[in-house]
């Protein structure tokens, strides 16, 4: 009788895991290459469309259609890359508080939930792609399957990556336990199906209340938590075909204005690597850096200005923090204080155009994006003034003995160096607000302008950063867009159930009328922002609540700005706010060292939000 050596078994598992790791990296590379190329091609196609339309007065009728086809492929390939990198948005607070063993078990359960969702999507994704074969695109005369097949391809690749990651990272016992857990949950739902059906719309609480909450708190990516709850609800509670989920996801990711999101993400990375963001910071430092609290004012001002270029809060913080935080620490600033100020200034800047969140609001509600861009400037300025006041109070003991007042020559030199960045900022805001260009077109113009300035004016362009920059753009865009797709499907399911009408009726009956509704909205969106982040919360709840606001006589621009301000408060407020932990990671400061310092700044922003809520003119000067 022969026995198997434990070392041999262990070595066999190790070799299997190593093979899975190589295969996963291979899939990622095969996905990254065409995805990164698509980012560049999108810029070229859209810029060519703008040039021919406005410059040569000979519009390319096929450019927008081609851009839309490529965009869905970019979204899905980006989602695959985000799966490989662990870049899908998720709440990890609970896992960080648990012992390592239990954290690993919960991670396995969340991974199994992702695999279950993606596996359930493959048949309807295939059906959707086949159905679209009968539809021909108007300009290029291509079967729409050329576009819609991107969803099937992305789902299959994400499923393969998720399975390979599970083999590499999970223990077999935890995998078995996860399978048993989902089988038990499925069995319970089947057994109590008659009771769930008798509950009418209260069964939404089971699937979208308890189910989504459990998945999100367990660390499952938010997009897949939305998607799995939607698929299971439609499977057990309705007779709807599952292909409807794919068609809703397709709709959620295919709005043309959303194409500006990856382009603004790319623009944010470009202004960092080309030095445009640093030039703006240096100008502000030369003007007020020698005062007590001067660098705090610079950080607030820089976030306000840079937000007008990048549109991405993560890109904003990554561009500003490395320039300012080391010098602020040298002046004796507590590291936690720096993160508190960085987080709050990022929250303040959420309504500054071209905010990706504002673009999303406009796309799902039909509100003019140009009007949202105009309406976001003054509310952000009110928040900035509140932060400046708190920074002044907390900087009175700052040591500025080593800080020298900049000479006029230094100020002039900094001003000249920052002119290209200031012109970019002015170009973006003028083009969108004046209606000369759409958000998508102006993002393309911004990318081309930044590259041209780096090459022709600065005469330097970091070629070694191009590939990582394109891959980062691809992954972040995919993570954002898959949330939009799944949240759109979830919002559709909630609407079809009649929940939106019931919610509208309940909220119109609440005491206080419009004032009470605004106060409740601030609280609700602050909580949603801390748990779900801004974009998924907007896609799910904005279509439900905007009609109520309109019925109560609340101006749409004012309500939209209030909604975004409230969500930004939640997004950057610990212990749940994901943006707060992003700021800690960028500033390389432990969250527990920064948590105590953020509260005075967030109180200032809450006060600013109350002022904006009380004075509608601030968010809509024409109202």
DRENTOR-251920 format. One record per residue (C-alpha): residue in one letter; x, z, y. Coordinates in steps of 0.2 Angstrom, whole numbers, plus 2048, in hexadecimal, padded with zeros to 3 digits. Example, Ala and Ser with C-alpha at 12.3 -4.5 7.8 and 13.67 -1.06 7.14 Angstrom:
BEGIN
A83E8277EA S8448247FB 
END
This chain:
BEGIN
X800800800 X8077FB811 X804804822 X8047FD833 X81180583F X80980C84F X818804858 X8137F3851 X8017F5856 X8067FB867 X8127EC869 X8047E0863 X7F97E7871 X8077E587E X80A7D3879 X7F77CF87A X7F67D788C X8067CE891 X7FE7BE88B X7EE7C2895 X7F87C68A4 X8017B58A3 X7F07AC8A1 X7E87B58AF X7F77B08BB X7F579E8B5 X7E379E8B9 X7E67A58CA X7F47988CE X7E978A8C8 X7DB7918D3 X7E67958E2 X7EE7848E4 X7DE77A8E6 X7D67888F0 X7E57898FD X7E47768FE X7D2777902 X7D5783910 X7E0776918 X7D5767914 X7C677091C X7D077392C X7D576092D X7C375A928 X7BA764935 X7C7761943 X7C674F93F X7B3750941 X7B5759952 X7C274D958 X7B773D954 X7A774595A X7AD74C96B X7BE74296E X7BA731968 X7A7731968 X7A672A957 X79F73894C X7A4738939 X79373A931 X79B740921 X7A774D927 X79B75C927 X794757916 X7A575690F X7AA767917 X79A76F90F X79F7688FE X7B176E8FF X7AB77F907 X7A17848F7 X7B07808EC X7BB78A8F8 X7AF7998F7 X7AF7998E4 X7C17968E2 X7C57A48EE X7B97B08E5 X7C47AD8D5 X7D47B08DF X7CC7C08E6 X7C77C68D4 X7D97C38CF X7E07CD8DD X7D37DB8DD X7CD7D58EE X7BA7D68EC X7B37E38F7 X7AF7F38EE X7AD8068F1 X7BB80F8E9 X7B98218F0 X7B18288E1 X7BF8218D6 X7CC8298E1 X7C483A8E0 X7C483A8CD X7D183E8C0 X7DB82F8BA X7D382E8A9 X7C182E8B0 X7C68228BE X7CC8168B1 X7BC8188A7 X7B18148B6 X7BC8058BA X7B97FF8A9 X7A68018AB X7A77F78BC X7B17EA8B4 X7A57E88A6 X7977E78B3 X7A07D88BB X7A27CF8AA X7907D28A6 X78A7CB8B6 X7967BC8B5 X7917B88A3 X77E7B98A7 X7827AC8B5 X78A79E8AB X77A7978A3 X7707968B4 X77F7908BD X7817828B0 X76E77E8B2 X76F77E8C5 X77E7728C4 X7747668B9 X7647678C3 X76E7628D3 X7747528CB X76374A8D0 X76774E8E3 X7727428EC X77C7478FC X77673C90B X786737912 X793736904 X7857318F7 X78C73D8EA X7827478DD X7807598E4 X78875F8D4 X79975B8DB X7957698E7 X78B7758DC X7977748CD X7A277F8D8 X79778E8D4 X79878B8C1 X7AB7898C2 X7AE7988CC X7A37A38C1 X7AC79D8B1 X7BD7A08B9 X7B87B18BF X7B17B68AE X7C27B18A6 X7CC7BB8B3 X7C17CA8B1 X7C27CA89E X7D57C889E X7D67D68AB X7CC7E189F X7D77DE891 X7E67E289B X7E07F28A3 X7D37FA899 X7D4805889 X7CA7FF87B X7C080F879 X7BB80D88C X7B57FB889 X7AB80187A X7A380F884 X79F803892 X7967F7886 X78C80587F X78780B890 X7807FA895 X7787F8885 X76F809887 X76A805899 X7637F4893 X75A7FD884 X75280A890 X74C7FC89C X7447F388D X73C802886 X735807897 X7317F689D X71E7F889D X7208088A8 X72C7FF8B4 X7207F18B5 X7127FD8B9 X71C8048C7 X71A7F48D1 X7277F38E0 X72D8058DC X7377FD8CE X7427F68DC X7498078DE X74F8078CC X7587F68CD X75E7F58DF X75E8088E3 X7658118D4 X76D8028CC X7767FB8DB X77B80C8E1 X7828118D0 X78C8018CF X7938028E1 X7988148DF X7A08108CF X7AB8048D7 X7A47F48D2 X7A67E68DF X7977E68EB X7937D48E8 X7927D68D5 X7887E68D7 X77B7DC8E1 X77B7CE8D6 X77A7D78C5 X76B7E28CC X7627D28D2 X7657C98C1 X75E7D88B7 X74F7DA8C3 X74A7C88C1 X74D7C88AE X7437D88AB X7367D88B9 X7327C68BC X7307B58B4 X73C7AC8C0 X7497A18B8 X75B7A78BB X7607978C3 X75779E8D2 X7657AA8D4 X77279C8D4 X7687928E1 X7667A18EC X7797A48EB X77C7928EF X7717938FE X77A7A3904 X78B79C903 X78778A909 X78178D91B X78D782925 X79078F933 X79879A926 X7A678E924 X7AD796934 X7B17A692A X7C079F920 X7C679692F X7C57A693A X7CE7B092C X7DC7A292C X7DC7A393F X7DE7B693F X7ED7B4933 X7F57A693D X7F57B094E X7FE7BE944 X80B7B493D X80E7A994C X8107B7958 X8017B4963 X7FA7C595F X80B7CE963 X80C7C4973 X7FB7CC979 X8017DD974 X8117DC97D X8087D798D X7FD7E698C X80C7F1988 X8157EB997 X8067EF9A2 X80180099C X80D80598F X81681299A X80781D99D X80282C993 X7F7825986 X7FC81398B X7FF80D97A X7EE813975 X7E6809983 X7F17FA97D X7EA7FC96B X7D87FC971 X7DB7EE97D X7E47E4970 X7D67E6963 X7CA7E0970 X7D47D1974 X7DA7CC963 X7C87CE95C X7C47C0967 X7D07B595D X7D07BA94B X7BE7BF947 X7C47CA939 X7C67DD93B X7D37DE92D X7DD7D0935 X7DC7D9946 X7E37E993F X7F07E0936 X7F67D7945 X7F67E6951 X7FB7F5946 X80D7F0942 X8117EC954 X80B7FC95C X80A80A94F X81D80D94D X81F80F960 X81081B961 X817825953 X82882695D X81F82D96C X81883B961 X80783595C X80083C94C X7FF82F93F X7ED83493B X7E983294E X7EF82094D X7E481C93F X7D5824947 X7D8819957 X7DB80A94C X7CB80C942 X7C0810951 X7C780195B X7C47F594D X7B27FC94C X7B07FA95E X7B67E795D X7A97E2950 X79E7DA95D X7AB7D0966 X7AA7BE962 X7AE7B5957 X7A97C394C X7A67BE93A X7987CB939 X78F7C3948 X7917B2940 X7897B9930 X77B7C193B X7777B0943 X7777A6933 X76B7B292A X75F7B5938 X75F7A5942 X7657AE952 X7707A395D X7827A7959 X7887A296A X77B7AF971 X7827BC965 X7947B896B X78F7BB97D X7857CA979 X7937D3970 X7A07D497E X7987E2989 X7937EE97B X7A57ED974 X7AB7F0986 X7A0800987 X7A8806976 X7B980297D X7B680C98C X7B181B981 X7C0819976 X7CB819986 X7C482998C X7C783297C X7D982B97B X7DC83198C X7D6843988 X7E1843978 X7F183C980 X7F384898E X802850984 X80A84097F X81D83F982 X82182F98C X832834992 X83A825989 X82D81998F X83280E99E X8278059AA X8297F29A7 X8317E99B5 X8287DA9BE X8337CE9B5 X82F7D69A4 X81C7D59A8 X81E7C39AE X8277BF99E X81A7C7993 X80C7BE99D X8147AD99A X8177B1988 X8057B6986 X7FD7A798F X7FA79D97E X7F17AB976 X7E77AE986 X7E279C986 X7DD79C974 X7D27AB978 X7CA7A3987 X7C879297D X7BF79A96F X7B37A497A X7B0796986 X7AD789979 X7A079396F X79779C97D X79578C987 X78F782978 X79D775979 X7A1779966 X799782958 X7A1792950 X7A8787942 X7AF77A94D X7B7786959 X7C078F94B X7C777E945 X7CD77B957 X7D578C958 X7DF78A948 X7E577994D X7E978095F X7F378F957 X7FD78494C X80177895A X807786966 X81278D958 X81A77D955 X81B775966 X81C784972 X824792968 X82E78595D X82D79094E X82079193F X82379C930 X822790922 X82579E915 X8157A691B X80A797919 X806798907 X8027AB907 X7F87A8916 X7ED79B90E X7EB7A58FE X7E67B4908 X7D97AA912 X7D27A3901 X7D17B48F9 X7C97BD908 X7BD7AE90B X7B87AE8F9 X7B57C18F9 X7AA7C0908 X7A07B1903 X79C7B78F1 X7947C68F9 X78A7BB904 X7847B18F5 X77F7C08EB X7787C98F9 X76D7BA8FD X7667BA8EB X7637CD8EC X75A7CB8FD X74F7BD8F6 X74A7C88E7 X7457D68F3 X73B7CA8FE X7327C28EF X72D7D38E9 X7247D68F9 X7307E48FE X7337DD90F X7217DD913 X71F7EF90E X72F7F4917 X7297EB927 X7187F4926 X720805923 X72C803931 X71F7FD93E X71580D93A X72381993E X72282494D X72B81F95D X72780D95D X736802961 X741810966 X73E819956 X74180994C X752806956 X758818952 X753816940 X75C80693F X76C80D946 X76C81B939 X76880F92B X77580292F X78280F932 X77F815920 X77E803919 X78E7FF922 X79780D91A X792809909 X78F7F6908 X79A7F0917 X7927E5925 X7907D491D X7867D890D X77B7E5916 X7777D8923 X7737CA917 X7677D690D X75F7DF91B X7607D592B X7537C8925 X7477D7921 X7497E1931 X74B7D393E X7387CE93D X7347E193F X73E7E294F X7377D3956 X7257D9952 X7297E995C X7307DF96B X7427E2968 X74D7D496E X7567CC960 X7677CB968 X7667DE96D X7617E395B X76E7D8953 X77C7E095E X7757F295A X7757EE948 X7877E8948 X78D7F7952 X784803946 X78C7FB937 X79D7FB93F X79B80E941 X79781092F X7A5804929 X7B380E931 X7AC81F92F X7B382A921 X7B082F913 X7A881F90E X7AD81291B X7B7805913 X7BE7FF924 X7C6810926 X7D080F916 X7D57FD91B X7DC80492B X7E5812921 X7ED805916 X7F37FA924 X7FA80992D X80181191E X7F9822921 X7F082C914 X7DE82D917 X7DD840917 X7EA841925 X7DF835930 X7CE83B92C X7CE84A938 X7D483F947 X7C6831946 X7B783C94B X7B983D95E X7BB82A95F X7AC827953 X7A283395E X7A782896D X7A1818964 X79182195F X78E825971 X792813976 X78580D969 X778818970 X77B812982 X77A80097C X76A804973 X76380B982 X7687FD98E X7637EC986 X76B7E3995 X77C7E798E X77A7DC97F X7707CF987 X7737CD99A X7667BF99B X7587CA993 
END
